[in-house]
Amino acid sequence: MDFPDKMDLENERVLKLIFPDGLPDNLRGNPELDNYLAKLGTCKVEQLKKEQTRLADEARTILEQTQDLAISNYKTFIATAENSRSIFSEFVRTEEQLATLVGQLPVLGERCEHFLKDSAELSEQRRLNSITLQKNAQLLEILELPQLMERCIREARYEEALELAAYATRLGQHQGHIPVVKSIVRSVEALWHTMLVQLVAQLRTDLQLPKCLQIVGYLRRMQAFGDNELRLKFLQARDSWLKSSLEAIPSNDAQQHLTKTIEVTRINLFNIITQYRAIFPEDETAGKATQSSLKPLQGVSCNGDRLFQAWLHNKVRILGIFSANWIGLKHNCPQINVFLETLKRDLQLGVGSVETVLGQCMYFGLSFSRVGADFRALMAPIFVDVIRSRFEATVDQINEQFERELDRFTLINKVALHSHARKPVNPEQESYAPPETLLDFYPLAALCNGYLGAMNELRLCAPLALATDVTRCLERSLHLAAQRVLAFYRQEQQAFAGSEREAFVRLCSCLAYDLVPYMQRCIHGVFAPQAISVHLGISLLQLEQQQLTYLQQASILEPLKNLLPTKLLVQTPVQVQEQESVAVEG
């Protein structure tokens, strides 16, 4: 029962010997192949040796016979192929034409039916046209009403267009049952809506006051909107034009974009306010009469007297994030919101001079006090957040740089080149020059330079609201520096020689007793304790007790407390003044 499988296996082995690269595709599934393999199996060794030569001779003989046959009958082959191709082409063409004919027969029938219907309709229309031709003179004036009105609208002759629309309305009231008249009235109404859209679209362009008065006068005569709706449409259209003006400002340079936005918003917004008060003068008197009784708007319900104030205050609110103490202005001002959002976005992108932008924005907000929308308090949190973010980002970069410098730092052959003697600080002659001892340790010097760069940038525009945040940020940075110094000690302590251990002690002392007190002086140089105490209404002693603008040196040096030498007394300027006052009283 296993003989066929064994024979197949033997055949496969023979085929692999004959065709090492695999069986050709033209021989796969050929029934003659198995017969030939069986025949090979019966051949002797001498026959197998001659088999290749026999096959070559047989192939050559077959090839010669084939060539002789092709040469002797080539004309017949060519004629047969050409006739076959011609017959096939004719059959295909005939089949396509028959299919086309069958497909077109229903269409032909339908078109014949349509032709009969159209002929009947044309006959009826010809009869009606003959009747109309007899009364051509009377109908021509009425038929030209839509074209005449369209021409008036196209040439911006809105006065005449309104008169034609009124005439068409009266005609429709008297002769509206006539289809032609009804069609003319519909065409005139469509053109009337086109004129309405065109007038509203003109309000979305740069217009002067006389043109605005003229366009609103046309809209009032059209009576398409109520009084409140007309006010709302006017404000929406002018608001759309203002937004398009702001969107046209290039945004490649954040500071240039912000400066141009302030200028465009201030000028154009005042123009819109002037136009609105000239077109709707009753708003001003009504607003003055009810100014003390106005409440924040609720939902979308409002009257005409408060619509303008709601739109204006929304414009103020668009400029950014609101302060919790300015809820009334938040509910009363949409254009300023847009400006606040633009201000926040551009400041986050980065501007060259924050103090310059701050001055321009404060002037912009102050100028709006003339229309009851002073929004300077809304901009203060934005600037505070941006300045805080920029300072914290700078300190983060300083921390990364200090870590890289400390990784490359070595204490081998480190000799003290500067004196470490610490002189008592005189608050009246306080110097902001960095301690020279920092030069002995390059990572601390680089860290100090980074802090000074950040503080100098902050000094140009330093809000008192950031005093605590800046202090805590520097405190975290110094604490992180102390932790990295401790990590450096743990990594290198086993290889320390006596001189290297002394140098590391000087490094810790320089960080604890030189850099940290110096940064405390720099903080007070930017945020003077006297100014903060006056602003908060507390004494300098209370300011120090609450740790406002004071570094918590014990917390900063916690990682190095076991590595520092005997701790020196570092007195703050306030402590010095208190001691002097006690001595005088004594």
BALUMGU-765942 format. One record per residue (C-alpha): x, y, z. Coordinates in nm, 4 decimals. Layout:
BEGIN
(r (X,Y,Z));
...
//
This chain:
BEGIN
(r (0.0000,0.0000,0.0000));
(r (0.2990,0.2303,0.0439));
(r (0.4393,0.1737,-0.3074));
(r (0.2835,0.4859,-0.4704));
(r (0.4177,0.7088,-0.1961));
(r (0.7649,0.5580,-0.2310));
(r (0.7488,0.6037,-0.6066));
(r (0.6523,0.9682,-0.5674));
(r (0.9422,1.0185,-0.3271));
(r (1.1797,0.8537,-0.5737));
(r (1.0424,1.0699,-0.8548));
(r (1.1048,1.3819,-0.6501));
(r (1.4627,1.2796,-0.5823));
(r (1.5176,1.2108,-0.9521));
(r (1.3678,1.5496,-1.0434));
(r (1.5990,1.7239,-0.7949));
(r (1.8955,1.5501,-0.9580));
(r (1.7795,1.6506,-1.3074));
(r (1.6678,2.0032,-1.2118));
(r (1.8800,2.1281,-0.9195));
(r (1.7266,2.4786,-0.9463));
(r (1.3705,2.3507,-0.9307));
(r (1.1190,2.2067,-1.1714));
(r (1.0321,2.4545,-1.4572));
(r (0.6787,2.5906,-1.4561));
(r (0.5967,2.4486,-1.8027));
(r (0.6545,2.0922,-1.6758));
(r (0.4425,2.1181,-1.3605));
(r (0.1296,1.8984,-1.3887));
(r (0.2466,1.7395,-1.7155));
(r (0.1230,1.3752,-1.7201));
(r (0.4028,1.2752,-1.9599));
(r (0.6602,1.3626,-1.6941));
(r (0.5748,1.0623,-1.4746));
(r (0.5813,0.8295,-1.7759));
(r (0.9202,0.9586,-1.8773));
(r (1.0526,0.9186,-1.5238));
(r (0.9213,0.5589,-1.5214));
(r (1.0943,0.4988,-1.8513));
(r (1.4194,0.6375,-1.7134));
(r (1.3884,0.3953,-1.4260));
(r (1.4039,0.1016,-1.6682));
(r (1.7109,0.2238,-1.8520));
(r (2.0544,0.0865,-1.7881));
(r (2.3576,0.2939,-1.7001));
(r (2.4828,0.2997,-2.0604));
(r (2.1407,0.4093,-2.1806));
(r (2.1270,0.6846,-1.9182));
(r (2.4654,0.8108,-2.0302));
(r (2.3404,0.8287,-2.3898));
(r (2.0001,0.9692,-2.2935));
(r (2.1129,1.3300,-2.2883));
(r (2.2718,1.2986,-2.6321));
(r (1.9612,1.1242,-2.7652));
(r (1.7350,1.3943,-2.6305));
(r (1.9528,1.6673,-2.7825));
(r (1.9462,1.4914,-3.1226));
(r (1.5711,1.4427,-3.0998));
(r (1.5161,1.8066,-3.0055));
(r (1.7355,1.9221,-3.2927));
(r (1.5443,1.6976,-3.5349));
(r (1.2076,1.8287,-3.4135));
(r (1.3326,2.1871,-3.4409));
(r (1.4503,2.1300,-3.7982));
(r (1.1182,1.9685,-3.8940));
(r (0.9287,2.2580,-3.7390));
(r (1.1395,2.5125,-3.9254));
(r (1.0895,2.3259,-4.2549));
(r (0.7163,2.3141,-4.1940));
(r (0.7028,2.6867,-4.1138));
(r (0.9144,2.7780,-4.4187));
(r (0.7140,2.5690,-4.6584));
(r (0.3711,2.6835,-4.5305));
(r (0.4424,3.0351,-4.3945));
(r (0.2039,3.1998,-4.6433));
(r (-0.0790,2.9796,-4.5252));
(r (-0.0035,3.0603,-4.1595));
(r (0.0058,3.4323,-4.2266));
(r (-0.3164,3.4291,-4.4280));
(r (-0.4909,3.2216,-4.1641));
(r (-0.3868,3.4584,-3.8820));
(r (-0.4919,3.7678,-4.0760));
(r (-0.8285,3.6173,-4.1665));
(r (-0.8911,3.5088,-3.8099));
(r (-0.8055,3.8545,-3.6758));
(r (-1.0272,4.0245,-3.9362));
(r (-1.3214,3.7947,-3.8644));
(r (-1.2837,3.8481,-3.4890));
(r (-1.2735,4.2261,-3.5319));
(r (-1.5858,4.2211,-3.7470));
(r (-1.7704,4.0078,-3.4945));
(r (-1.6706,4.2424,-3.2099));
(r (-1.7732,4.5515,-3.4055));
(r (-2.1049,4.3936,-3.5018));
(r (-2.1748,4.2969,-3.1420));
(r (-2.0990,4.6477,-3.0159));
(r (-2.3214,4.8099,-3.2767));
(r (-2.6067,4.5733,-3.1932));
(r (-2.5698,4.6461,-2.8216));
(r (-2.5674,5.0209,-2.8897));
(r (-2.8755,4.9933,-3.1057));
(r (-3.0630,4.7938,-2.8424));
(r (-2.9647,5.0467,-2.5719));
(r (-3.0707,5.3488,-2.7785));
(r (-3.4124,5.2173,-2.8798));
(r (-3.5836,5.3101,-2.5446));
(r (-3.4191,5.6526,-2.5510));
(r (-3.5414,5.7056,-2.9066));
(r (-3.8938,5.6166,-2.8004));
(r (-3.8809,5.8586,-2.5058));
(r (-3.7457,6.1385,-2.7210));
(r (-4.0211,6.0864,-2.9722));
(r (-4.2757,6.1169,-2.6930));
(r (-4.1021,6.4320,-2.5625));
(r (-4.1003,6.5730,-2.9101));
(r (-4.4747,6.5272,-2.9399));
(r (-4.5297,6.6934,-2.6016));
(r (-4.2923,6.9790,-2.6811));
(r (-4.4634,7.0361,-3.0121));
(r (-4.7983,7.0689,-2.8398));
(r (-4.6539,7.3055,-2.5803));
(r (-4.4847,7.5160,-2.8455));
(r (-4.8110,7.5492,-3.0321));
(r (-4.9821,7.6691,-2.7147));
(r (-4.6991,7.9082,-2.6356));
(r (-4.7081,8.0464,-2.9889));
(r (-5.0737,8.1233,-2.9452));
(r (-5.0072,8.2989,-2.6144));
(r (-4.7142,8.4900,-2.7614));
(r (-4.9351,8.6169,-3.0397));
(r (-5.1799,8.7525,-2.7855));
(r (-4.8940,8.9028,-2.5812));
(r (-4.7466,9.0698,-2.8876));
(r (-5.0655,9.2625,-2.9390));
(r (-5.0246,9.4155,-2.5883));
(r (-4.6455,9.4478,-2.5989));
(r (-4.6357,9.8190,-2.5207));
(r (-4.8351,9.7812,-2.1996));
(r (-4.6377,9.4777,-2.0735));
(r (-4.2879,9.5963,-2.1625));
(r (-4.2664,9.8444,-1.8770));
(r (-4.3718,9.5824,-1.6237));
(r (-4.1472,9.3114,-1.7640));
(r (-3.8401,9.5339,-1.7391));
(r (-3.8857,9.5973,-1.3681));
(r (-3.6453,9.3168,-1.2512));
(r (-3.3730,9.4129,-1.5029));
(r (-3.4051,9.7781,-1.4140));
(r (-3.3846,9.7042,-1.0434));
(r (-3.0868,9.4743,-1.0955));
(r (-2.9054,9.7496,-1.2843));
(r (-2.9774,9.9964,-1.0060));
(r (-2.8400,9.7552,-0.7470));
(r (-2.5327,9.6822,-0.9574));
(r (-2.4619,10.0562,-0.9954));
(r (-2.5305,10.1159,-0.6214));
(r (-2.8327,10.3363,-0.6948));
(r (-3.0212,10.2107,-0.3942));
(r (-3.2641,10.5033,-0.3777));
(r (-3.4144,10.4174,-0.7179));
(r (-3.4052,10.0451,-0.6372));
(r (-3.6175,10.1066,-0.3277));
(r (-3.8729,10.3006,-0.5322));
(r (-3.8967,10.0169,-0.7885));
(r (-3.9411,9.7622,-0.5085));
(r (-4.2248,9.9689,-0.3610));
(r (-4.3959,9.9932,-0.7023));
(r (-4.3642,9.6154,-0.7557));
(r (-4.5175,9.5561,-0.4122));
(r (-4.8201,9.7710,-0.4952));
(r (-4.8548,9.5964,-0.8337));
(r (-4.8529,9.2565,-0.6652));
(r (-5.1238,9.3654,-0.4219));
(r (-5.3581,9.4629,-0.7077));
(r (-5.2672,9.2112,-0.9836));
(r (-5.1093,8.9276,-0.7855));
(r (-5.3428,8.6653,-0.9345));
(r (-5.1756,8.6997,-1.2786));
(r (-4.8847,8.4517,-1.3149));
(r (-4.6610,8.6982,-1.5032));
(r (-4.7127,8.9662,-1.2413));
(r (-4.6528,8.7138,-0.9645));
(r (-4.3256,8.6096,-1.1303));
(r (-4.2132,8.9708,-1.1628));
(r (-4.2950,9.0339,-0.7975));
(r (-4.0957,8.7271,-0.6954));
(r (-3.7984,8.8434,-0.9056));
(r (-3.8140,9.1875,-0.7497));
(r (-3.8313,9.0325,-0.4011));
(r (-3.5262,8.8199,-0.4803));
(r (-3.3391,9.1303,-0.5968));
(r (-3.4621,9.3078,-0.2844));
(r (-3.2968,9.0364,-0.0720));
(r (-2.9829,9.0652,-0.2881));
(r (-2.9750,9.4383,-0.2179));
(r (-3.0208,9.3677,0.1529));
(r (-2.7279,9.1244,0.1542));
(r (-2.5156,9.3697,-0.0441));
(r (-2.5878,9.6542,0.1985));
(r (-2.5032,9.4371,0.4988));
(r (-2.1868,9.3179,0.3202));
(r (-2.0783,9.6790,0.2704));
(r (-2.0882,9.7216,0.6474));
(r (-1.8138,9.4564,0.6635));
(r (-1.5739,9.6835,0.4715));
(r (-1.3699,9.9880,0.5714));
(r (-1.6291,10.2672,0.5797));
(r (-1.6328,10.6278,0.6913));
(r (-1.9111,10.7742,0.9020));
(r (-2.1146,10.9357,0.6142));
(r (-2.1228,10.6079,0.4217));
(r (-2.2319,10.4180,0.7340));
(r (-2.5142,10.6665,0.7912));
(r (-2.6299,10.6260,0.4316));
(r (-2.6243,10.2441,0.4384));
(r (-2.8084,10.2213,0.7708));
(r (-3.0656,10.4698,0.6357));
(r (-3.1352,10.2353,0.3434));
(r (-3.1664,9.9388,0.5795));
(r (-3.4158,10.1284,0.7936));
(r (-3.6261,10.2126,0.4889));
(r (-3.6261,9.8483,0.3814));
(r (-3.7753,9.7579,0.7213));
(r (-3.6097,9.4151,0.7082));
(r (-3.4906,9.4383,1.0694));
(r (-3.6379,9.5705,1.3873));
(r (-3.4541,9.8385,1.5791));
(r (-3.2670,9.5947,1.8035));
(r (-3.1979,9.3611,1.5114));
(r (-3.0550,9.6489,1.3098));
(r (-2.8237,9.7435,1.5954));
(r (-2.7145,9.3812,1.6268));
(r (-2.6544,9.3462,1.2511));
(r (-2.4511,9.6655,1.2475));
(r (-2.2337,9.5510,1.5370));
(r (-2.1886,9.2036,1.3875));
(r (-2.0881,9.3421,1.0494));
(r (-1.8416,9.5937,1.1918));
(r (-1.7081,9.3249,1.4232));
(r (-1.6488,9.0993,1.1222));
(r (-1.4545,9.3787,0.9512));
(r (-1.2466,9.4353,1.2649));
(r (-1.1656,9.0632,1.2874));
(r (-1.0617,9.0543,0.9216));
(r (-0.8328,9.3530,0.9817));
(r (-0.6717,9.1736,1.2750));
(r (-0.6345,8.8476,1.0807));
(r (-0.4547,9.0334,0.8018));
(r (-0.1714,9.1286,1.0380));
(r (0.1409,8.9147,0.9708));
(r (0.2107,8.6787,1.2613));
(r (0.5730,8.5906,1.1841));
(r (0.7130,8.8228,1.4510));
(r (0.5195,8.7959,1.7783));
(r (0.6142,9.1430,1.9058));
(r (0.5398,9.3118,1.5724));
(r (0.2091,9.1252,1.5531));
(r (0.1126,9.2279,1.9050));
(r (0.2117,9.5937,1.8516));
(r (0.0162,9.6120,1.5260));
(r (-0.2817,9.4381,1.6884));
(r (-0.2904,9.6983,1.9660));
(r (-0.2794,9.9828,1.7138));
(r (-0.5415,9.8369,1.4779));
(r (-0.7764,9.7411,1.7604));
(r (-0.7538,10.0803,1.9298));
(r (-0.8076,10.2875,1.6135));
(r (-1.0764,10.0754,1.4493));
(r (-1.2672,10.0055,1.7673));
(r (-1.2953,10.3771,1.8401));
(r (-1.4160,10.4326,1.4827));
(r (-1.6879,10.1705,1.5327));
(r (-1.7920,10.3319,1.8606));
(r (-1.8133,10.6745,1.6953));
(r (-2.0184,10.5370,1.4049));
(r (-2.2574,10.3514,1.6339));
(r (-2.3235,10.6519,1.8557));
(r (-2.3805,10.8729,1.5526));
(r (-2.6249,10.6256,1.3930));
(r (-2.8070,10.5382,1.7151));
(r (-2.7775,10.8593,1.9212));
(r (-3.0504,10.7586,2.1644));
(r (-2.8146,10.4952,2.3112));
(r (-2.5958,10.7611,2.4672));
(r (-2.8719,10.9432,2.6528));
(r (-3.0435,10.6228,2.7525));
(r (-2.7150,10.4778,2.8717));
(r (-2.6464,10.7790,3.0915));
(r (-2.9946,10.7601,3.2413));
(r (-2.9629,10.3903,3.3309));
(r (-2.5893,10.3621,3.3892));
(r (-2.6204,10.3202,3.7636));
(r (-2.8882,10.0499,3.7366));
(r (-2.7216,9.8238,3.4757));
(r (-2.6694,9.4619,3.5776));
(r (-2.4712,9.1843,3.4095));
(r (-2.6471,9.0433,3.1044));
(r (-2.8140,8.7061,3.1480));
(r (-2.8375,8.4689,2.8472));
(r (-2.9167,8.6364,2.5162));
(r (-3.2116,8.8514,2.6149));
(r (-3.1362,9.2225,2.6091));
(r (-3.2830,9.5531,2.5039));
(r (-3.1488,9.7995,2.2508));
(r (-3.0092,10.0331,2.5156));
(r (-2.7725,9.7707,2.6550));
(r (-2.6813,9.5896,2.3326));
(r (-2.3898,9.8166,2.2482));
(r (-2.2418,9.7978,2.5982));
(r (-2.2644,9.4176,2.5931));
(r (-2.0842,9.4010,2.2571));
(r (-1.8134,9.6451,2.3637));
(r (-1.7415,9.4689,2.6898));
(r (-1.7241,9.1337,2.5143));
(r (-1.4582,9.2872,2.2924));
(r (-1.2628,9.3717,2.6044));
(r (-1.3113,9.0210,2.7434));
(r (-1.1685,8.8495,2.4334));
(r (-0.8185,8.9697,2.5222));
(r (-0.7495,8.6936,2.7724));
(r (-0.8187,8.5360,3.1066));
(r (-1.0386,8.7199,3.3487));
(r (-0.9699,8.8274,3.6982));
(r (-1.2135,8.7102,3.9654));
(r (-1.2437,9.0686,4.0886));
(r (-1.3641,9.1890,3.7468));
(r (-1.6771,8.9781,3.6975));
(r (-1.8833,9.2852,3.6089));
(r (-1.6488,9.3821,3.3269));
(r (-1.6329,9.0202,3.2151));
(r (-2.0093,9.0160,3.1622));
(r (-2.0183,9.3570,2.9988));
(r (-1.7171,9.3827,2.7428));
(r (-1.6703,9.0802,2.3550));
(r (-1.4054,9.2788,2.1575));
(r (-1.1526,9.3112,2.4388));
(r (-1.1665,8.9333,2.4919));
(r (-1.0226,8.8790,2.1460));
(r (-0.7403,9.1187,2.2201));
(r (-0.6642,8.9501,2.5527));
(r (-0.6415,8.6108,2.3831));
(r (-0.4100,8.7569,2.1186));
(r (-0.2006,8.9199,2.3898));
(r (-0.1643,8.5957,2.5824));
(r (-0.0809,8.3911,2.2711));
(r (0.1834,8.6362,2.1401));
(r (0.3447,8.6760,2.4813));
(r (0.3739,8.2980,2.5098));
(r (0.5350,8.2836,2.1656));
(r (0.7982,8.5232,2.2920));
(r (0.8515,8.8972,2.2534));
(r (1.1754,9.0886,2.2682));
(r (1.0719,9.3516,2.5219));
(r (0.7947,9.2714,2.7687));
(r (0.8147,9.6142,2.9333));
(r (0.7532,9.7906,2.5992));
(r (0.4476,9.5770,2.5271));
(r (0.3264,9.6316,2.8818));
(r (0.3443,10.0102,2.8391));
(r (0.1525,9.9991,2.5126));
(r (-0.1128,9.7707,2.6589));
(r (-0.1588,9.9888,2.9674));
(r (-0.2048,10.2942,2.7444));
(r (-0.4536,10.0996,2.5345));
(r (-0.6525,9.9927,2.8411));
(r (-0.6459,10.3428,2.9890));
(r (-0.7748,10.4942,2.6655));
(r (-1.0826,10.2721,2.6877));
(r (-1.1787,10.4287,3.0185));
(r (-1.3403,10.7060,2.8127));
(r (-1.6041,10.4559,2.6982));
(r (-1.6358,10.2817,3.0342));
(r (-1.4219,9.9771,2.9490));
(r (-1.0918,10.0172,3.1335));
(r (-0.9512,9.6636,3.1132));
(r (-0.5993,9.7133,3.2468));
(r (-0.6729,9.4891,3.5436));
(r (-0.7517,9.2046,3.3027));
(r (-0.4070,9.2283,3.1416));
(r (-0.2088,9.2234,3.4656));
(r (-0.2557,8.8459,3.5321));
(r (-0.1499,8.7687,3.1745));
(r (0.1774,8.9602,3.2044));
(r (0.2425,8.8142,3.5505));
(r (0.1920,8.4578,3.4208));
(r (0.4143,8.5159,3.1172));
(r (0.6949,8.6775,3.3175));
(r (0.6757,8.3949,3.5731));
(r (0.6884,8.1304,3.3000));
(r (0.9857,8.2935,3.1270));
(r (1.1752,8.3249,3.4558));
(r (1.1053,7.9636,3.5545));
(r (1.2070,7.8399,3.2090));
(r (1.5339,8.0349,3.2350));
(r (1.6038,7.8895,3.5810));
(r (1.5367,7.5386,3.4483));
(r (1.7966,7.5941,3.1772));
(r (2.0395,7.7224,3.4400));
(r (1.9849,7.4058,3.6462));
(r (2.0562,7.1853,3.3442));
(r (2.3707,7.3841,3.2639));
(r (2.4921,7.3557,3.6245));
(r (2.4453,6.9791,3.6137));
(r (2.6507,6.9532,3.2938));
(r (2.9258,7.1771,3.4332));
(r (2.9391,6.9799,3.7582));
(r (2.9732,6.6529,3.5663));
(r (3.2865,6.7920,3.3942));
(r (3.4254,6.9511,3.7117));
(r (3.7202,6.8032,3.9035));
(r (3.8816,6.8936,4.2370));
(r (4.2296,6.7717,4.1410));
(r (4.4961,7.0394,4.2006));
(r (4.2254,7.2877,4.2969));
(r (4.3981,7.5765,4.4791));
(r (4.2138,7.8600,4.6508));
(r (4.2985,8.1786,4.4584));
(r (4.0610,8.4125,4.6420));
(r (4.0131,8.4870,5.0072));
(r (3.7174,8.3313,5.1828));
(r (3.7029,8.5893,5.4577));
(r (3.3469,8.7160,5.4950));
(r (3.2960,9.0740,5.5907));
(r (2.9775,9.1900,5.7646));
(r (2.7289,9.3438,5.5232));
(r (2.6444,9.7118,5.5656));
(r (2.2867,9.7603,5.4445));
(r (2.3546,10.1228,5.3521));
(r (2.6496,10.0315,5.1290));
(r (2.5281,9.6996,4.9944));
(r (2.7068,9.5822,4.6805));
(r (2.5525,9.3600,4.4173));
(r (2.8851,9.2438,4.2757));
(r (2.9123,8.8632,4.2965));
(r (3.1588,8.7173,4.5512));
(r (3.5055,8.6619,4.4076));
(r (3.5297,8.3251,4.5836));
(r (3.2925,8.1844,4.3227));
(r (3.5728,8.2109,4.0651));
(r (3.7524,7.9224,4.2387));
(r (3.4706,7.6874,4.1347));
(r (3.3564,7.7257,3.7774));
(r (3.0164,7.5452,3.8144));
(r (2.9152,7.7850,4.0957));
(r (3.0367,8.0843,3.8936));
(r (2.8360,7.9708,3.5908));
(r (2.5334,7.9123,3.8146));
(r (2.5676,8.2620,3.9608));
(r (2.6019,8.4171,3.6141));
(r (2.2870,8.2385,3.5025));
(r (2.0959,8.3662,3.8053));
(r (2.2212,8.7205,3.7413));
(r (2.1120,8.7047,3.3775));
(r (1.7637,8.5910,3.4786));
(r (1.7373,8.8544,3.7529));
(r (1.8579,9.1337,3.5214));
(r (1.5963,9.0357,3.2656));
(r (1.3323,9.0248,3.5399));
(r (1.4465,9.3593,3.6859));
(r (1.3305,9.5460,3.3724));
(r (0.9716,9.4430,3.4415));
(r (0.9333,9.2918,3.7888));
(r (0.5743,9.2816,3.9215));
(r (0.5530,9.2742,4.3005));
(r (0.3057,8.9857,4.2655));
(r (0.5977,8.7657,4.1540));
(r (0.8193,8.8373,4.4542));
(r (0.7205,8.5184,4.6375));
(r (0.7176,8.3064,4.3208));
(r (1.0660,8.4228,4.2193));
(r (1.1981,8.3600,4.5702));
(r (1.0554,8.0083,4.5831));
(r (1.1826,7.9334,4.2313));
(r (1.5390,8.0360,4.3254));
(r (1.5050,7.8461,4.6497));
(r (1.4127,7.5269,4.4631));
(r (1.6982,7.5817,4.2198));
(r (1.9554,7.6332,4.4986));
(r (1.8217,7.3291,4.6829));
(r (1.8589,7.1278,4.3628));
(r (2.2150,7.2582,4.3245));
(r (2.2914,7.1435,4.6809));
(r (2.1495,6.7993,4.6030));
(r (2.3669,6.7716,4.2937));
(r (2.6744,6.8747,4.4912));
(r (2.5884,6.5995,4.7407));
(r (2.5524,6.3521,4.4527));
(r (2.8910,6.4664,4.3240));
(r (3.0404,6.3994,4.6698));
(r (2.8893,6.0519,4.6945));
(r (3.0222,5.9651,4.3513));
(r (3.3777,6.0949,4.4019));
(r (3.4407,6.0688,4.7781));
(r (3.6224,5.7354,4.7640));
(r (3.8823,5.8822,4.5299));
(r (3.9314,6.2043,4.7313));
(r (4.2805,6.2841,4.8545));
(r (4.3372,6.5201,5.1462));
(r (4.3675,6.8318,4.9260));
(r (4.0638,6.7328,4.7208));
(r (3.8560,6.6858,5.0360));
(r (3.9576,7.0342,5.1549));
(r (3.8667,7.1747,4.8143));
(r (3.5240,7.0099,4.8347));
(r (3.4680,7.1648,5.1784));
(r (3.5524,7.5058,5.0269));
(r (3.3074,7.4319,4.7455));
(r (3.0276,7.3605,4.9951));
(r (3.1183,7.6673,5.1996));
(r (3.1198,7.8854,4.8900));
(r (2.7739,7.7607,4.7964));
(r (2.6317,7.7964,5.1479));
(r (2.7982,8.1136,5.2756));
(r (2.8659,8.3093,4.9569));
(r (2.6202,8.2192,4.6787));
(r (2.3047,8.1781,4.8880));
(r (2.3408,8.5091,5.0830));
(r (2.4367,8.6850,4.7592));
(r (2.1218,8.5613,4.5866));
(r (1.9244,8.6858,4.8876));
(r (2.0708,9.0348,4.8307));
(r (1.9865,9.0127,4.4605));
(r (1.6246,8.9237,4.5384));
(r (1.5959,9.2265,4.7640));
(r (1.7656,9.4337,4.4954));
(r (1.4848,9.3490,4.2537));
(r (1.2013,9.3338,4.5089));
(r (1.2887,9.5876,4.7749));
(r (1.1491,9.4818,5.1158));
(r (1.0456,9.8409,5.1862));
(r (0.8279,9.8524,4.8727));
(r (0.6676,9.5175,4.9486));
(r (0.6003,9.6079,5.3132));
(r (0.4364,9.9349,5.2063));
(r (0.2316,9.7516,4.9430));
(r (0.1155,9.4863,5.1931));
(r (0.0826,9.7283,5.4855));
(r (0.3103,9.5319,5.7215));
(r (0.6447,9.6007,5.8864));
(r (0.9806,9.4706,5.7682));
(r (0.9976,9.2396,6.0705));
(r (0.6611,9.0843,5.9853));
(r (0.7764,9.0516,5.6244));
(r (1.0793,8.8491,5.7382));
(r (0.8803,8.6441,5.9887));
(r (0.6410,8.5369,5.7110));
(r (0.9410,8.4545,5.4865));
(r (0.8196,8.6818,5.2065));
(r (1.1091,8.7338,4.9597));
(r (1.3425,8.5544,5.2043));
(r (1.5231,8.2345,5.1140));
(r (1.4867,7.9480,5.3596));
(r (1.8586,7.8838,5.3859));
(r (1.8211,7.5924,5.6268));
(r (1.5980,7.4107,5.3796));
(r (1.8311,7.4880,5.0889));
(r (2.1398,7.3565,5.2699));
(r (1.9673,7.0528,5.4194));
(r (2.1474,6.8070,5.1817));
(r (2.4897,6.9521,5.2810));
(r (2.4364,7.0016,5.6544));
(r (2.6718,6.7151,5.7431));
(r (2.9424,6.8309,5.4994));
(r (2.9645,7.2006,5.5934));
(r (3.2179,7.3364,5.8431));
(r (3.1104,7.5285,6.1509));
(r (2.8179,7.7405,6.0346));
(r (2.8800,8.1131,6.0339));
(r (2.6192,8.3660,6.1363));
(r (2.4628,8.5117,5.8245));
(r (2.2555,8.8128,5.9200));
(r (1.9967,8.9641,5.6955));
(r (1.9770,9.3429,5.6549));
(r (1.6563,9.3499,5.8590));
(r (1.8260,9.1667,6.1484));
(r (2.1141,9.4142,6.1368));
(r (1.8715,9.7063,6.1542));
(r (1.6809,9.5470,6.4437));
(r (2.0037,9.4896,6.6351));
(r (2.1126,9.8486,6.5751));
(r (1.7752,9.9810,6.6953));
(r (1.7985,9.7670,7.0115));
(r (2.1509,9.8921,7.0763));
(r (2.0406,10.2550,7.0373));
(r (1.7462,10.2050,7.2704));
(r (1.9792,10.0400,7.5234));
//
